[in-house]
């Protein structure tokens, strides 16, 4: 049996943009993606700390070192620039592997979205 477990988390980053006219997804600074072991196209859950909204989308690469975190497409209506969010990815694995797995949890600077 496989279970879903926390794979990685980018904890408390600031939304830098909301682009309603983009096709969809969330754009994330590539440095943050690497630190959290999230790859382009990976499904993630977004939790908006400011308003409690939760949604699922996929990640696209933002410019490395830019601090960019932009919500794209219709989900852009569920955030405002300046909102603080948590980006969460999950993995499916056997229970015994899950007991030993250690997720990548990243705590960037909330003001700049850059790694400390």
C-alpha positions in Angstrom: 0.0 0.0 0.0 1.2 3.5 -0.8 0.3 6.6 1.1 0.5 10.3 0.3 3.2 12.2 2.4 4.7 15.6 2.5 7.5 15.7 -0.1 8.4 19.4 0.3 7.2 22.8 1.5 8.1 26.4 0.8 6.9 27.9 4.0 5.6 31.5 4.0 6.5 33.3 0.7 5.0 36.5 -0.5 2.9 36.7 -3.7 4.7 39.1 -6.0 2.2 39.0 -8.8 -1.2 37.8 -10.0 -1.6 37.3 -13.7 -5.2 36.5 -14.6 -4.6 36.4 -18.3 -1.9 33.6 -18.1 -3.0 30.1 -19.0 -2.5 28.8 -15.5 0.0 27.6 -12.8 2.3 29.3 -10.3 5.6 30.8 -11.3 8.3 30.2 -8.6 11.9 31.5 -8.4 14.1 28.6 -9.5 16.3 28.9 -6.4 13.2 28.1 -4.2 12.2 25.2 -6.5 15.7 23.7 -6.2 15.8 24.1 -2.4 12.4 22.4 -2.0 13.2 19.7 -4.6 10.2 20.8 -6.7 10.4 20.4 -10.5 8.8 22.3 -13.3 5.3 20.9 -14.0 4.9 19.3 -10.5 1.5 19.5 -8.9 1.5 21.6 -5.7 -1.1 22.7 -3.2 -1.2 26.4 -2.4 -2.4 27.7 1.0 -3.1 31.4 1.3 -2.3 32.4 4.9 -4.1 35.8 4.4 -7.6 34.4 3.4 -7.5 30.7 4.0 -7.9 29.8 0.3 -6.5 26.4 -0.8 -6.0 25.3 -4.4 -3.9 22.9 -6.5 -1.9 23.9 -9.5 1.5 23.1 -11.1 4.8 25.0 -11.0 6.6 26.8 -13.7 10.2 28.2 -13.4 10.7 31.8 -12.5 13.9 33.7 -12.9 16.6 32.3 -10.6 17.3 34.7 -7.7 14.3 36.9 -8.5 12.1 36.1 -5.6 9.2 35.8 -8.0 6.1 34.0 -6.8 3.3 34.8 -9.3 -0.1 33.1 -9.3 -1.4 32.7 -12.9 -4.7 32.1 -14.6 -8.1 32.0 -12.8 -6.4 31.2 -9.5 -5.0 34.7 -9.6 -8.4 35.8 -8.3 -7.7 33.9 -5.0 -4.6 35.9 -4.1 -3.4 39.4 -3.9 0.2 40.6 -4.3 1.6 40.8 -0.8 -0.4 37.8 0.4 1.7 35.1 2.2 1.3 31.6 1.0 2.6 28.1 1.6 3.5 25.9 -1.3 3.2 22.2 -0.6 4.1 19.1 -2.7 3.3 15.5 -1.9 4.7 12.1 -2.9 3.2 8.6 -3.0 5.3 5.9 -1.4 5.1 2.7 0.5 4.4 3.1 4.2 7.8 1.7 5.2 9.6 4.2 2.9 7.4 7.0 4.2 8.4 6.4 7.8 12.0 7.1 6.8 11.4 9.9 4.3 12.5 13.4 5.3 10.8 16.2 3.4 12.5 19.4 2.2 11.1 22.3 4.1 12.3 25.7 3.0 11.9 28.9 5.1 12.7 31.9 2.8 12.9 35.5 3.8 9.2 36.6 3.8 10.1 40.1 2.6 12.4 39.1 -0.4 11.3 35.5 -1.0 15.1 34.7 -1.1 16.9 31.9 0.7 18.5 33.1 4.0 
